[in-house]
């Protein structure tokens, strides 16, 4: 089954990106580049989902989510 998850990449002062997955609390990883951060996120999500399935937990899906960014001044 294909699922979609939103990820948030936050640049770190000393380099690299911290990645969080808003719909999977505690699912956090890091990558030196954006591409590496995305690959690490895929791995972290798969491990997280594996644990959820083992515990018979309902798995979220961001397939129908809409996210916007607003600039306010």
C-alpha positions as CSV (number, residue, x, y, z in Angstrom):
1,X,0.0,0.0,0.0
2,X,1.3,3.4,-0.9
3,X,1.1,6.2,1.7
4,X,2.2,9.8,1.6
5,X,3.8,11.6,4.5
6,X,4.6,15.3,4.8
7,X,8.1,16.0,6.0
8,X,9.6,19.2,7.4
9,X,13.3,20.0,6.7
10,X,14.9,22.5,9.1
11,X,18.4,23.8,8.2
12,X,20.8,23.5,11.1
13,X,23.4,26.2,12.0
14,X,26.3,23.8,11.8
15,X,25.1,22.3,8.5
16,X,22.7,19.6,7.4
17,X,18.9,19.3,7.9
18,X,16.8,17.9,10.7
19,X,13.7,16.1,9.3
20,X,10.5,15.7,11.2
21,X,7.3,13.9,10.2
22,X,4.4,15.9,11.7
23,X,1.9,13.0,11.5
24,X,4.3,10.6,13.1
25,X,5.2,12.1,16.5
26,X,8.8,11.4,17.4
27,X,9.9,10.4,13.9
28,X,13.0,12.5,13.5
29,X,16.1,12.1,11.5
30,X,18.9,14.1,9.9
31,X,20.8,14.4,6.6
32,X,23.8,16.4,5.4
33,X,22.1,17.4,2.2
34,X,18.4,17.8,1.2
35,X,18.6,14.6,-0.8
36,X,20.3,12.6,2.0
37,X,17.7,14.1,4.5
38,X,14.9,12.8,2.2
39,X,16.4,9.3,2.0
40,X,16.9,9.2,5.8
41,X,13.3,10.3,6.2
42,X,12.1,7.4,4.0
43,X,14.1,5.0,6.2
44,X,12.8,6.5,9.4
45,X,9.2,6.4,8.3
46,X,9.5,2.8,7.2
47,X,10.9,1.8,10.6
48,X,8.2,3.8,12.4
49,X,5.5,2.2,10.4
50,X,6.9,-1.3,11.0
51,X,6.7,-0.6,14.7
52,X,3.1,0.7,14.4
53,X,2.1,-2.4,12.5
54,X,3.7,-4.7,15.0
55,X,1.6,-2.9,17.7
56,X,-1.6,-3.0,15.6
57,X,-1.8,0.8,15.6
58,X,-3.7,2.8,13.0
59,X,-1.3,4.2,10.4
60,X,-2.0,7.8,9.3
61,X,-1.8,8.9,5.7
62,X,-1.2,12.4,4.5
63,X,-2.5,11.6,1.0
64,X,-5.4,14.1,1.2
65,X,-3.6,16.8,3.3
66,X,-3.1,20.3,2.1
67,X,-0.3,22.4,3.5
68,X,0.3,26.0,2.9
69,X,2.9,28.6,4.0
70,X,1.9,32.1,4.7
71,X,4.2,35.1,5.0
72,X,2.9,37.7,7.4
73,X,4.4,41.1,8.0
